[in-house]
Amino acid sequence: MARHGKHGIIGNYLLWILVLVGSAYLAGSHIIKGAYPFSWVKGWVLAGAGIGLIGFTLFLGWSWKKTEIVFLIAYLLFGGFYFIALPLFKVPDEMSHFLRAYEISCGHMLSDISKDNLGGRELPYNLSPENLGLSQTEMTHFDIWERYGRERLSEETSFLIFWNTSLYAPISYFPQAIGIGIARLLTDRIVWIAYAGRIAGFLFVGLIGFLAVKYVPFGKKAMLLVLLLPINMQEAVSLAPDSMVTALTCALISFVLYMRETRKKRMEYWHYILLYCLCILIGLYKIVYLPFCLFPFLIPKERFGGKRNYMIHAVVLGILVTASSMGWLLIAGRYLSTRWGADGGEQVHFILTQPFEYLRVLGNTWKVEGANYLYNIIGKDFGWLTIRVPKEFVWAYAVLCLLILLLSGERSPEKFYPVRLVSFIVVICVFLLTFTSIYVQWNLPRAEIIQGIQGRYFVPLVFPVCMLVHGIVPSLKKVTSFSACLFILVFGIQICMLSDIFAAGIGEYGGGFREDINGKKYQVSETEYVTDRWYQSEGLWYYFDKDGYLLRNVWIEGAEGYYYVAEEGYMLTDTITPDGYRVDEKGRRIGKWTK
């Protein structure tokens, strides 16, 4: 670790004391104030992680100038922890992602359509644990290896439905499909085949992230923190393609900033190919992230060889990206399901004819869900959104990341205003497109609150937000070495989160939400669930029926009136319900809302 004389050494010692005290406080609150008691799982996980962090601290001391090496070591270290903590199919929709990747590994780029107009394919019936009587949300490591782990690919087939992932372009699953294809040549054990897909996707994301951090000329620590966010790491070790989107958007921004600030020569042919591929891939992975393709306009005209070539490439790139994205959108349209009553045509008409009303809907949604979005950008609800970590961890993680960025000692390069402007436009456009696409596809016509948005959808926006504030605080070179200490504390908090995930993964999770094929329950002890009453969790009120299942999208009669619980199950307050009624700050219905 770099030193800055006597005062710098004293400052480092003081910060180390702060790190130790902070770690002790967080660990103590984690154990004492948690919804469940300390167990042997948390004990050995935290102890082993502590030893690992000591070694990582020493590593930071001599290699901090190589931020990409720090990222690689941390990515592999935490990736290993997440692989151990998360059983297969414990991440939302991971089974559907597995089936989609599996069919692509067999050479089927497009899914078939069932008699009910749902996407899927005729595959070995035991690929799905539900066909074996197992619940994805309840499966532990023991279920995986003792029951599902013994399954071999069956010759008996059935039509397996995965309509939601049929919407994804086949390129989205190429890394996972490559791993699955290789494993199928070596074994017929389903577990090993699925884990091969996980590993392949994890390695591809790590490689792209490593190159992005290495070549970005500034903001390396910010990019490192984005790629190592707990929720992004969970997605990286799963079969889902979400973390690849984050890696690709970081890679595109890294490429553009490298061409803008570092390279002084004209781009070569392979640079053009790389630029085109990154933009097309981002559009195909998820069309709502298409605004990221505005970043290439920040590359100076001189890198293209003049204004004429710049305009030609801008037009060609725009045509290719638009054609590929819209082309797949037309193909994917046949897999869209309307079983929840969604009517895309009516929703689009409402947005276009009453834009201010739609903005009001966005405001209502953000008012009700905004805090949860911000929490889950870092990571509060893991697994099938049933493994919850204390909010104190999320707050501490966010504050420490902010301090690391402020103490980075980086100044903005000259003429940085265009980068901030494009970053702002991209953030706003992606934000609006994400909400609009979910509103059109999955919500009832003219719904007052947009249901189905998750905080992880906005992880790719974190680095552009960092670009908005980059260099605003003056350089603090005398304390830049402190950021290495803060990194250790950030990683320590993530280890505490992992202990929760791992405890749930082996079935030692003694409290919180649990989910099975019939719905969600709330466990308050090893054998007791909340039944037939209201229950408050982390400041929100939920209602559970006589069988212990969470009620959703329904009015509940209470002693003082009627109360509405949303799609996620919590009671709405001081807002307008999806069916148009207004509720007060205590959740009571106070009258019909009228425009």
N, C-alpha and C positions, 0 to 999 in steps of 0.2 A: 504494500500500500504506500502510496506517495506520502512524503512528509514535507512539512512546511516550517521547519525550525522548531524551537522550543514550544511556542504557543500552539503550533499545529499538532505536536505530539500530545500536549495536554488536552487539546480539543478532541483528539481521537479517543483518548482514554475516557473523557467525559461522555462522548457519544456511545462508547461501548457500554458504559454503565447504564445509559438510557436504554440501549438495546436489551440488556439483561433484565432490567426492571420491567420494561414493556413486555418482554416475552413472558416473564413470571406472571404479570397481571393478566395477560390474555389467556395463558394456560389455566390460571386459577379460575377466571370467569367462565372459561370453556367447560371446566369440570364441575364447579360448584353451582353456577347459575344455569347450567344447561337443563334441558328438559329430561335428561336421562343421566344415570350415574356413570362415574368413571369405571372403565372395564380394563381387563388385561390387554385388550386390543389397542385402546388408546395409549396405554402405558408403554408397550414395546414399540408401537409405531412412533410415538413422540420421542422416545429415547433413541431409537435407531436413527430417526431423522436428525436429532440433535448432533449425533456423531458425524453424520453426513454433512451437515451444515458447517461444522468445524473445519472439515477438510475442504469444503467449498470456499470457506473464508480464506484459508491459506492460498487456495488457487487464485482467488480474486486479487490477492496481494501482489502476485507477480505477473498476472496476465490481463489486468484491467484495461490496458490499452488495446487489447484485442477483444472488442465487444462481441464480435461474431463467435469467438471461441467460448466466451462466457455463455452466450445464448445456446450454443450447441451442447455444452456440458449440462446446463440447467434443463434444457429441453429433454435430453435423454434421461437425466436423473428423475425429473418429475414425471416424464412419460412412463418410466418403469413403475413409479408409485401408482399412477393412475391405472395402468394395466392390471396391477395387483388389486387395487381397490374396487374397480368396476367389473362386475361379472358381465358376461356376454348379454346383449339385448337389454341392459339396464339403462341405456340412454334412450330418450324419446324416439320412437319410430325406428330403432336400430334394426329390428327384425325386418321391417319393410325395406330398409336400405340394403340389408343382406340379400334379400330375395331379388331385388333389382340388380345388384352387383353380380349375383350368381347367374342370372339369365344372360347378362352381358358377357360373362366369362364363357358361356356356352355358344356365343356368337349371335345372340338375339338382341339387336339394338333397340327394337320397339317391342313393347309389351302387347300381349293379346287382350281381347276384351271379352268379358264374361257375358252370360245371358242377361245379367242385370246392368250391363254397360259399365262395368268396373274393370280397371286395368289389372292384369295379373298374367299367370302362365301355368301351364301344366308342368309341375315339378315333383320331385320325390316328396311324398306327403309328410315325411318326418323331418323335413327341413324346418317346419314350424313347430316350436315347442308346444303351442296351444293344441295341436293335433295329438299330442302325447299327454294332455291333461295338465300342462304346466302353464303358469301365468308369467308373462314377461316381467311384470312389475314386481312380482314376489320372488323371482328366482334368485337364489344365492349361489355362491361359489360351490357349495356342496351339491345343490341341484344340478349345476352344470356338469360337474365331474362324476357324480354318482349315478345320475339318472340320464339326463340328456347327453352327457359326455360319452356314454357307451353306444350311442346310436351311430350306425353306419348308413350311408346313402341307400335308401330303399329303392327296389325296382318298382314298387307300387307307387303310382303317381296320383295326384289330385290337383285341381285348379286352385292355386293359392292366390289370394287377393292382396295386392299391394298398390292400389290405385293411386295413393298419394305420392309414392316415389316413381310411379310410371310417368309422372309429369316431368321428371328430371331428364335432361339430355344425357345420352349414353356417355359422353365424354366426362361427365361429372363423376362417374364410377370407374374410370379406367384404372387408376391406381389400385383400388380395392379388387377390381376384376382380375388384374394381373396376378395379385397375390392369391386369389381364389383359384385361378386357372392353374397356377404352378402347384398349389397344394392338391388339387384334384388329380394331378398326374402322379402324386406320391402316396396319397392315402384316400380312403373313403370315410374317415372319421369326420363327422360334421363339425365338431368343436374345433379340430385343427384347421379345417378349411375356413371356418369363420375367423379364427384368430389370424390366419395368414392374410386375410383381407384387411383386418385391423392393422396389422404390422406394416403391410405395404402402404396403406394410406398414411399412417403415422410417419414413415420414412420419407415419403414424397413431400408432405407438409414441412417436415424438418429441413429437408434439403432446400426447398424454395425459400423458407424463412431464413436459413443461414446465408444464402446468397443475397437476399434483400437487405439484411442487417449489414453484411460486409460492404456492399457497394453504395448504400445510402450515404451521402456526404455529411449529413448532420442529422440529429434526431435519432441516433442509434439506440440510445437507452430507451427512448420513448417507444420505438418500434419493438425492441426486445420485450418491454413490459406488455405491450399489446399482444404479442404472440404467445406470451406466457401467462396471460390471464387465466384464472382457474376454469372459467366456463369454456374458454377456447381450448384448453388442454383436455378437458373432458371430451369435447367433440373430436379432437385430434386422435385420440386413442380409440374412437368408435368407428363404425362403418359409415357414419354420416359424412357428407361432403362439405359441411358448413365451415370447418376450419381451413379447408383448402381455399375457400373464397377469401378468407382473411389473409392467407399467405399470398394469394395472387394479387390482391389489391395492394398489399404492402410492396410486393415485387414491382408492380407497375409504377407506383410512386417512387420507389427507389431508383428504377431505371430512368424515369423522367428527370429526377433531381440530379442524378449522376451526369446525364447528358447536358443538363442546364448549368451545373456548377463545376464539374470536374473535367469532363472531356472537352477539349478545345478543337479537335479535328472533326472532319465530316464523318457522319455515321457510315459504317460498312454494311454490306448486304445482310449479314447475319443479325445486325442490330435491327434492321427493318423487319426481318422475319420474327425476331423475338417480340418486338413492339406489337406487330399485328396479332401474333398468337396470344399474347397476354390480354389484349382488348377483346378478341373474339371469345376466349375462354371465359372471361368474366361475364360477358353477356350470356353465354350458354349455361354457365353454372346457375346464375340467378339473374333474370332480366332486370330486377329492381336495382341491381348494382351497375346498370349500364351507364349512369352518369359519371362513373370513374373514368370513362373513356374521354372525358374532357381534359384530363391531366396531360395527355400528349401535346396539347396545344401550347403548353408551357416550354416545350423544347425550342430553343432559338432556331430561326430560319437558317442560320449558317450551318447548323449540323446537318441540314438536308441538302445543302449545296445551293441555297438561294431561295428567293420567294416563290419562284415558279414551281420548283420541286416540292416545296413545302405545301403549296396549294394542291398539287396533284396527289400527294400522299394523304393529305387531309380528306380529300374527296373519296379516294379509293378506300381508305380506312373506314370512313363513315358508311360507305355503301356495303362493304363486307360485314362490318359489325351489325348494321341494321338488318341486312338480308339474313344473316345466320340466326340472329336472335328472333326476328319475327317469323322466320321459316320454322324454327322449332316451336314457337308459340302456337302456330297454326296446327302443327302436328299434335302437340300436347293437349290442344283443346278437346280432342275426342275422349280424353281420360278424365276430364273434369266431372265431378259428381255434384249433383244438386239435391242430395237426399236430405240436407238440412233446410231446405226451403229457399236457398240462395237463388237470386235471379239477377245474373250479371247485367243483362240488358236494362232492367229497371234501375239498378244501382247506378250504372253509367249515366243514364238519362237524368237521374236525380242530381248527380255531381255536376253535370254540365249545365243544367238549367237552374240549379240553386246552389251555386258555389259557396255563398256565405253561410247557408245552412249546413253545408258539409264541413266548413271550417268550424262551425259550432260543435258538430259531432266530434271532430278532432280534439277540440278543446275539452269537451266532456270526457273523452277517453283518456287524455293526458292527465286530467284532474284526478280521475279515479285510479288510473294504473301507472301514472308517471313514475312514482317512487319505486314501484316494483321493477319497472324497466331499468332504471338506473342501478338498482341493487343487482339485478341479474346480468347486466353487462359485465360485471366483475364475477359474480357467481354467488347466489344465495340458495337457490333451489337446484339441487343436483339429482342425478338419476332420472326417474320419471317425475321430476319436480316434486318428489316426496321426501327427499333428504335435505333438510333445511339446516343451515349453519347460522349461528348467532349474527345478528345485524352488526354487532360491535366489530366483528372480523371484517365485514365489508367496508365499514367506515374507516377502520384502521388501515386497511389495504389501500383504499382510495387516497387517504391523506398522505400516506408514506410514498405512494407513487407520485403524487403532486410535489412533495418535497424533493424527491429524486430529480424530477424535471427542473425544478427551480434551482437546484444546486449543481446542475450539469455544467454550468459555466460556458454554455454555448451562446454565441451571438448570431443573429440573423444575417445572412449575406446581403449584399447590396441588391436593390430592386427586388425585394421579397414580397412586395405588395401583390403582384399577380398570383403568387402561390397561395397567399391567404384568400384572395378573391375566389379563385377556382375551388379551393377547399371548402369555402363557405357555400358556394353554389352546389357542390357535390353533396354536402351534408344535408342541405335543405331538400334537394331533389330526391335523394335516396330515402330520406325520412318520409316524404309525401308519397312516393311510389310504394313503399312498404305498407303503409297504412291503407292506401287505396286498393292495392292488389288483394289484401286480406278482406277488406270491406266488400269488394265486388265478388270475390269467389266464395267466401265462407259465411257471410253474415246475412241475416234476414233483411229484406228490402226496407230501407229507411230506418234501420236500427239506430238508436240514439247513442250507443256505445259500441265501439269496434272490439269484438272478442277475437281471441286467438293470436294476438301479438305476444312475442316473447323477447326478452331483453337481448338474447344472444343474436337476434337478427341485426342489431346495431353495432356489434363488435367491430366490423370493418370500418365504421365511421370514427372510431376512437383516434386512430393516427391522423386523419385529416383534421380532427378537432385539435390535436396537439400542434399541428402546423399553424392553426389560427392563433395560438398563444405563444408560439416559439419565439424566444429571444425578447419577449416583452420585459421580463425582469433582467436587470443588468447582471453581467457576469460576476460570479462570486468565486473566483479561483481559489481563494484561501480555504474554502470549505468543500471543494469538489471531491476531496477524498472521503468526506463523510458519506457520500452517496453509496459507496461500497458497503458501509456498515448498514445503511438503510435497506439495501438490497437483501442482506442477510435476514433482517427482520421481516421484510416482505415475504421471503421464501419460507420463513418460520411460520407465518400466519397461514400460508397455503398448506403447509404440512398439517397444521391443526385441522383445517378443513378436510384434508384427506383422511384423517383419523375417523371423522364422522362417516365419510363415504365407505371406508373399509369396514367399519363396524356394521353398517347396513349390509354390505356385501357378504358378510359371513353370518348374518342373521342375529347380530347382537344389538341391533338398534332398538332401544327400549322405549321410544316415544316418538311422537310426530305422526305425520300423515303416512298411511300405507294404502296401497291400491291393489285391487284384484279385478277380475273380469266383470264384477257387478258394480264397481265404483270405488270411491275413496272412503277410508275410515281414519279415525284419529286415535292412536294408541297412547295411553297415559301410563301404562305399566306393562310388564311382561305378558299379562293375561287380560287386562282391562281396556275396553274401548269406550269412547264417549257415545252415549245412546240417548235418543229422544229428548234432546235439549240443545240450547245454545252453548257454544264454547268459544272462548277468545284465545287466539294464537297470534303472537307478535302484533298486537294492536288491532287485529281484524276479527270480526265475529262470524262464526259459521254455525249452521244448524244441521244436526244429524238425526236421522229418523230412528224408529224403535229398533231397527236392525243394525244401527251404527253407521249407516251410509250417508255421505254428504249430499245434501239437497242442492240443486242448481237450477237457475233460471225459473224461479217459482216465487210466488207470494206466500208468506207465512203469517198466520194470524197470531198476534201476541196480546198481552194484557192491555196494552195502550194503543193498539191499532195493527196495521199491516206493514210488513217489512219484506224487502225484496233481496234475494240472494242471486248474485251474478253467475255467469258461466263457470268462473273459477271457484264459486261456492261462498264467497264472502258477502256480507251484507253491504249494500250500497248506502251511502250517506251523502246528504247535501248535493244531490245531482238529479238527473232525469233517468228513469229506468228505460230499458229497451222498448217497452210497450207504451211509453209516453207519459208516465206519472212522475210527479216531483216528490222527492223524499227530503226530510229535513236533516239537520246535523246528527240526529239520533237514529236516523233510518226510517222514521215513521212516514207513511204516505200522507201527504197534505193536500192532495187534489190533482185533478187531471191537468197535464201540461197542454197549453194551447199556443200555437205560433203567434 
